[in-house]
Amino acid sequence: MTAAIALDLGTTSIKAGLLSHDGTLGGIVAQPAPAIVAHDGRYESDALEYAETADAVLAECMAGTGQLPPLGLCSQRSSFLLWERANGQPVTPLISWQDDRGAASCADLRADEPVIRALTGLPLTPYYLAPKLRMLLRENPAWREKLVSGEWLLGTLDTFLIWRWSGGKRHQTDASMAARTLLLDVHRGQWSPALCALFDIPPSILPQVTPSVGLALPLRNGLRLQASVGDQSAALLAAISEGQPEALVNLGTGGFVVCFLPQGRSVPTGYLQTLVWQDAARQTHRAVEGTLNSIAAALADYPVAACRVEDLAQDDIFCLAEPSGLGAPYFRSDLGLTFSAPTAHLPPQHIAALLLEGILFRVVRILEDFQHEFGLERVYLSGGLSNLPALQQGLARCLPFVCLPAQKETSLEGAARLVAGIARPAHGQGNRIDGGPPSPALMKKYGRWKAWLDGLLLV
């Protein structure tokens, strides 16, 4: 018997899967997401093709069961579009979270960043919806009138699909997705008039904010949408337990290191506060997060899969591997893909090892902070890049309590568990990584890397 069906709206792939009543995820169907076209800082894809692919993936997965189980949805955060209410046709492409056209907004509003951070728990960066939408409305004044009149609609990817699936009856998003727009007051769980005024965005054009669970929304395909959350939230719910000394490291297109924020605890300086999900009683569950930006792009041209853990720490060249700027807790757009010495003469595999070191050391540095603040005892590793042997084993050699989740599709599993009400077992379903013997050379180089990074941050 199937307890739930889940759909994961990823940046590079769209997946669906079935959760049994014993908590096992299976029947997984996947298709590539439409290609993102990058040009002059713009990252766009075909929104209608994305929706049609999502429909096909969901239908194929449903065909694997004779039932109509409740649906859990998880979505890439911050990607958004505008569309026509009358016919559902997109009037913009799907604008990716990676898109940089909100940079001018961030420059204009830099003096207001303390207010923005206090209300949202997030930094002022172009990744989020509000800075990009501010520029779009300024560059296209007629768009504002169409949105205010209701002729056009605005939403993140989840909002667009829910609107389509409900036959145009529901224009909504959940609190975890709304929290990544820079327009939600995360303390109240509502759109903030102050933030809307700062970004010059009419509050009336924003979708309704709902809890993450208990939606009970009938859809045209016969399913009932019960839960909807951001993909990171779903992965977190599948991998670690609230109230436990655990953290999740997810390495994919970007990277994040996150753990639940204990009740009454504040976020360490520089780190993000993440609204993970909001329950049916509208109680919010929060986490603390460190981020790595665009790491997959840094690795794309190098043979990283061929690197072994033994290839690390073979020299004294240090690296930052975040092309679009150093993420939390630093937020330095001027420190992107950086080496401490020239590398043009080095073979590609040597450069690959340096890039992997840069990612590994950033993760370990964040985990050190979390260990100091929250006393971590277990770290779970997920995401496509976590399968790289050098990263996986390197992390295990630096931290002896690193595990792989039993299920690789953590976002799917988390969304499905949220629907079915099946809690993740305490103390994990996972396998400790055998990284081999401790590596004094790796840890010594990590110490030197930290000193090098501290020097860069002073500039």
C-alpha positions in Angstrom: 0.0 0.0 0.0 1.2 3.5 -0.9 1.2 6.1 1.9 2.2 9.1 -0.3 3.5 10.2 -3.7 6.1 13.0 -3.9 7.3 15.3 -6.7 10.6 17.1 -6.6 10.9 20.1 -8.8 14.7 20.3 -9.1 17.0 22.7 -11.0 18.5 19.9 -13.2 15.9 17.1 -12.9 12.3 16.4 -12.0 11.6 13.3 -9.9 8.6 11.5 -8.4 8.5 8.6 -6.0 6.1 6.5 -3.9 6.4 6.1 -0.1 5.1 2.9 1.5 3.6 2.7 4.9 6.8 1.3 6.3 8.7 4.4 5.2 10.3 2.9 2.1 10.7 5.1 -1.0 10.5 3.4 -4.4 9.0 3.6 -7.8 11.2 6.6 -8.6 10.7 8.3 -12.0 13.0 11.0 -13.2 13.4 13.2 -16.3 15.8 16.1 -17.0 14.5 19.5 -16.3 14.5 21.9 -19.3 17.9 23.3 -20.0 18.7 26.6 -18.4 20.1 29.2 -20.8 22.7 31.5 -19.2 23.6 34.8 -20.9 25.0 38.0 -19.4 24.0 37.0 -15.9 20.5 35.8 -16.9 19.5 32.2 -16.2 16.2 31.3 -17.8 14.4 28.2 -18.9 11.0 27.3 -20.5 8.4 27.4 -17.8 5.7 25.7 -19.8 8.0 22.9 -20.8 9.0 22.5 -17.2 5.3 22.2 -16.1 4.6 19.7 -18.9 7.6 17.6 -17.9 6.5 17.7 -14.3 3.1 16.5 -15.3 4.6 13.6 -17.3 6.8 12.5 -14.5 4.0 12.6 -12.0 1.7 10.7 -14.4 4.3 8.0 -15.0 4.8 7.5 -11.3 1.1 7.4 -10.6 0.8 4.6 -13.2 2.9 2.5 -10.9 0.2 2.3 -8.3 -3.5 1.6 -8.6 -4.3 4.2 -6.0 -4.5 8.0 -5.7 -2.2 8.6 -2.7 -1.9 12.1 -1.2 0.8 14.3 -2.9 3.8 16.0 -1.3 5.5 18.7 -3.4 9.0 20.1 -3.0 10.4 22.8 -5.2 13.6 24.6 -6.0 13.5 27.9 -4.1 13.4 31.4 -5.5 12.9 30.5 -9.2 9.8 32.4 -10.4 7.8 33.6 -13.4 4.9 35.8 -14.5 1.9 34.3 -16.4 -1.5 35.2 -17.9 -4.5 34.5 -15.7 -6.8 33.9 -18.6 -4.9 31.1 -20.3 -2.0 30.1 -18.1 0.6 31.1 -20.7 3.9 32.3 -19.2 4.8 35.9 -20.1 8.4 35.5 -18.8 10.7 32.5 -18.8 11.2 30.6 -15.6 13.8 32.9 -14.0 16.3 30.8 -12.1 17.4 31.4 -8.5 20.9 31.7 -10.1 19.9 34.7 -12.2 21.9 37.8 -11.3 19.8 40.7 -12.7 18.8 41.7 -9.1 22.3 42.9 -8.4 21.4 46.6 -9.1 18.6 46.3 -6.5 21.0 45.0 -3.9 23.4 47.9 -4.6 20.5 50.4 -4.3 19.2 48.9 -1.0 22.5 48.1 0.7 21.9 50.6 3.5 18.6 48.8 4.3 20.2 45.4 4.6 20.1 45.3 8.5 16.3 45.8 8.3 16.0 43.1 5.6 18.1 40.6 7.5 16.2 41.2 10.8 12.9 40.5 9.2 13.9 37.6 6.8 16.9 36.0 8.5 18.6 36.3 5.1 21.2 38.5 3.4 20.5 40.9 0.6 21.6 39.0 -2.5 20.4 38.7 -6.1 19.5 35.0 -5.6 16.1 35.8 -4.1 12.9 36.9 -5.9 12.4 40.4 -4.6 15.6 42.0 -6.0 15.0 40.6 -9.4 11.3 41.4 -9.5 12.1 45.0 -8.4 14.3 45.4 -11.5 11.8 43.8 -13.8 9.0 46.1 -12.7 11.2 49.1 -13.1 12.3 48.1 -16.5 8.8 47.2 -17.6 6.3 49.7 -16.0 3.3 48.3 -17.8 3.8 44.9 -16.1 3.0 46.4 -12.7 -0.5 47.4 -13.8 -1.2 44.0 -15.3 -0.2 42.3 -12.1 -2.1 44.7 -9.8 -5.2 44.3 -12.0 -4.9 40.5 -11.8 -4.5 40.1 -15.5 -1.1 38.6 -14.8 0.0 36.5 -11.9 3.3 36.1 -10.1 4.7 33.1 -8.4 7.6 30.7 -7.7 7.6 27.4 -9.5 5.3 25.7 -6.9 2.8 28.5 -7.2 2.6 28.2 -11.0 2.1 24.4 -10.9 -0.5 24.5 -8.1 -2.4 27.2 -10.0 -2.4 25.0 -13.1 -3.3 21.8 -11.2 -6.2 23.5 -9.4 -7.7 24.8 -12.6 -6.7 28.4 -11.8 -8.5 28.4 -8.4 -5.5 28.6 -6.1 -2.7 31.2 -6.1 -0.6 30.1 -3.2 2.8 29.2 -1.8 3.8 27.7 1.5 5.7 29.5 4.3 9.1 27.8 3.5 9.0 29.0 -0.1 7.7 32.4 0.8 10.6 32.8 3.3 13.1 32.7 0.4 11.7 35.7 -1.4 13.0 38.5 0.9 9.4 39.6 1.3 8.2 37.4 4.2 8.5 38.4 7.9 9.7 35.0 9.1 8.8 35.9 12.7 5.1 36.4 11.8 4.9 34.1 8.8 3.3 36.8 6.7 4.2 39.1 3.8 5.9 42.2 5.3 4.5 45.6 4.3 7.9 47.1 5.2 9.8 44.8 2.9 7.3 45.2 0.0 7.7 49.0 0.3 11.5 48.7 0.3 11.5 46.6 -2.9 8.6 48.6 -4.4 6.5 45.5 -4.9 2.7 45.7 -4.4 1.6 43.2 -1.7 -1.6 42.5 -3.6 0.2 40.7 -6.4 1.8 38.1 -4.0 0.3 34.6 -3.6 -1.5 33.5 -0.4 0.9 32.1 2.2 -0.2 28.7 3.5 1.2 26.2 6.1 3.4 23.5 4.6 1.0 20.7 5.6 -2.7 20.0 5.9 -3.5 21.6 2.5 -6.1 19.0 1.4 -6.2 20.6 -2.1 -8.0 18.5 -4.8 -6.2 18.6 -8.1 -7.5 18.0 -11.6 -5.4 14.8 -12.0 -7.4 13.2 -9.1 -4.6 13.6 -6.5 -5.0 15.7 -3.3 -2.1 18.0 -2.5 -1.4 17.6 1.2 2.1 19.2 1.7 4.4 21.6 -0.2 7.8 22.8 0.9 11.1 24.0 -0.5 13.5 21.3 -1.6 16.1 22.0 1.0 13.4 21.8 3.7 12.3 18.4 2.4 15.9 17.1 2.3 16.4 18.3 5.9 13.3 16.6 7.1 14.4 13.3 5.5 18.0 13.4 6.7 18.0 14.7 10.3 15.7 14.9 13.2 14.6 18.1 15.0 16.0 18.1 18.6 18.9 15.8 17.7 22.6 16.9 17.5 22.7 16.3 13.7 23.5 18.3 10.6 22.9 17.8 6.9 25.5 18.7 4.2 24.0 18.8 0.7 26.3 19.3 -2.2 24.7 19.8 -5.6 24.4 22.8 -7.9 25.1 24.8 -4.8 25.8 23.6 -1.3 24.4 24.0 2.1 25.2 22.9 5.6 22.2 23.1 7.9 21.0 22.0 11.3 17.8 22.6 13.2 17.9 25.7 15.4 17.2 24.7 19.1 14.3 26.6 20.7 15.5 29.9 22.2 18.8 29.8 20.4 20.0 32.7 18.2 21.7 32.2 14.8 25.5 32.5 14.9 26.9 35.7 13.3 26.8 35.6 9.5 24.7 32.4 9.1 21.2 32.3 7.7 18.0 31.6 9.5 15.9 29.2 7.5 12.2 28.6 7.9 12.1 24.9 7.4 8.4 24.3 7.5 5.2 25.5 9.1 2.8 23.0 10.6 -1.0 23.0 10.4 -1.1 25.0 13.6 1.1 27.6 11.9 4.0 26.9 14.2 7.3 27.5 12.4 10.3 25.2 12.6 13.6 26.9 11.9 17.2 26.0 11.1 20.6 27.6 10.8 22.4 27.4 7.5 25.8 28.0 5.9 26.0 28.1 2.1 28.4 27.4 -0.8 27.6 29.2 -4.1 27.6 27.6 -7.6 30.1 24.8 -6.7 29.0 22.5 -9.5 29.9 25.3 -12.0 33.4 25.4 -10.6 33.9 21.7 -11.1 32.2 21.3 -14.5 35.3 21.5 -16.7 37.5 19.2 -14.5 37.8 15.5 -14.0 36.7 15.5 -10.4 35.3 12.0 -10.5 38.8 10.6 -11.1 40.2 12.3 -8.0 40.9 10.1 -5.0 41.2 11.3 -1.4 44.9 10.6 -1.6 45.2 13.4 -4.3 44.3 16.0 -1.7 46.8 18.0 0.4 49.6 17.4 -2.1 50.8 21.0 -2.2 50.5 24.4 -0.6 48.1 26.0 -3.1 44.8 27.0 -1.5 41.4 27.5 -3.2 37.9 29.0 -3.0 35.6 27.2 -5.3 32.5 29.4 -5.5 32.4 31.3 -8.8 29.5 33.6 -7.9 30.9 34.7 -4.6 31.6 33.4 -1.1 28.4 32.3 0.6 27.3 32.3 4.3 28.7 33.2 6.8 30.9 35.6 4.7 28.8 36.9 1.8 31.7 38.3 -0.2 30.8 38.7 -3.9 34.4 39.9 -4.6 35.8 36.5 -3.5 34.7 34.0 -6.1 36.8 31.3 -7.8 40.2 32.0 -6.3 43.6 30.3 -6.0 46.5 31.3 -3.8 49.0 30.8 -6.7 49.0 30.5 -10.5 47.5 27.2 -11.7 47.6 27.5 -15.5 50.6 25.2 -15.7 48.9 22.4 -13.6 47.2 19.4 -15.2 43.4 19.3 -15.0 43.3 16.6 -12.4 45.5 18.6 -10.1 43.3 21.6 -10.4 40.3 19.4 -9.8 41.8 18.2 -6.5 42.4 21.9 -5.4 38.7 22.7 -6.2 37.5 19.7 -4.2 39.7 20.8 -1.3 38.2 24.3 -1.5 34.7 22.8 -1.1 35.7 20.3 1.5 37.4 22.9 3.7 34.5 25.3 3.5 32.1 22.6 4.7 34.4 21.6 7.5 34.8 25.2 8.6 31.0 25.6 8.9 30.6 22.3 10.7 33.3 23.4 13.2 31.1 26.4 14.0 28.0 24.3 14.4 29.9 21.8 16.5 31.0 24.6 18.8 27.4 26.1 19.0 25.2 23.0 19.0 27.4 20.0 19.9 27.0 17.9 16.7 27.3 14.2 16.9 26.2 13.1 13.4 26.5 14.6 10.0 24.6 13.3 7.0 25.9 13.9 3.4 23.6 14.2 0.4 23.3 15.7 -3.1 24.9 14.7 -6.4 28.4 15.9 -5.6 28.4 13.9 -2.4 29.0 10.8 -4.5 32.5 12.1 -5.5 34.9 9.7 -3.6 37.4 12.5 -2.8 34.7 14.7 -1.2 33.0 11.9 0.6 36.1 10.3 2.1 37.8 13.6 2.7 35.0 14.8 4.8 35.0 11.5 6.7 38.7 11.8 7.4 38.2 15.3 8.8 35.1 14.5 10.8 34.8 10.9 12.1 30.9 11.0 12.4 29.9 11.5 8.8 27.1 9.2 7.4 25.3 8.7 4.1 21.4 8.6 4.4 19.9 5.3 3.7 17.9 6.9 0.9 19.7 9.1 -1.6 16.5 10.9 -2.8 16.2 12.9 0.4 14.0 15.7 -1.0 11.5 13.2 -2.3 11.6 11.2 0.9 11.1 14.3 3.1 8.1 15.6 1.1 6.5 12.2 1.2 7.1 11.7 4.9 5.6 15.1 5.6 2.4 14.0 3.8 2.2 10.6 5.4 3.1 11.7 8.9 5.8 9.1 9.1 8.6 10.5 11.2 12.3 9.8 10.5 13.6 7.3 13.0 15.7 8.9 15.7 19.5 8.5 15.3 19.2 7.9 11.7 18.8 5.5 8.9 22.3 5.8 7.5 25.7 4.3 7.0 28.8 5.7 8.5 31.4 6.5 5.8 34.7 4.7 6.1 37.1 7.4 5.0 40.1 5.3 6.0 42.7 6.3 8.5 42.9 10.0 9.7 44.9 12.2 7.4 47.3 14.5 9.4 48.4 16.1 6.1 44.8 17.0 5.1 44.1 18.5 8.6 47.4 20.4 8.6 46.6 21.9 5.1 43.1 22.8 6.4 44.7 24.8 9.2 46.8 26.7 6.7 43.8 27.2 4.4 41.9 28.8 7.3 44.7 31.2 7.9 44.8 32.0 4.2 41.1 32.6 4.1 41.2 34.8 7.2 43.8 36.9 5.4 41.6 37.3 2.3 38.7 38.4 4.4 40.7 41.2 5.9 41.2 42.8 2.5 
